[in-house]
Amino acid sequence: MHVGRTSEIVLGLSEFEKFFQDLQQLVEKYGKSNTMIKVEPNFDDDIIKIFGEKITALARAKSGIVEVSELAYTTAEHHPYWNIIYQTSEIITTVLEKWGDKISKQEIEDIEWALKEVNQTLNKIKEKSQ
């Protein structure tokens, strides 16, 4: 029995990978009408990122830090690394928001305070690892 090319491609794929193939067809459809869409799959983690034609590196960074911040906000405070991720995500959020502007004196003080918090947490981790 002859197996067609479509069956060869789909055979052995996860449902998520099959979904991605269907998504690729949709992206190609819109590409024919000059709508630029960038798709980045990560099959190991079942993630597909979709970007429109106006995406910038700054917008991508802001989007990414939202995910990091969400982890920081939802991680229990008793996790040994919680404060590091929380404080650094706050610093990065401030810097990205001010990317085309000046960071205020208050924001600099907030960043300095957050860096002290990170150092204190690192020292606690270091003490526990010895």
Secondary structure, DSSP 4 states (H G I P E B T S, - for coil): -PPPHHHHHHTT--HHHHHHHHHHHHHHHHHTTT---EEEEETTTTEEEEE-TT--HHHHHHHHHHHHHHHHHHS-TTSTTHHHHHHHHHHHHHHHHTTTSPPPHHHHHHHHHHHHHHHHHHHHHHHHH-
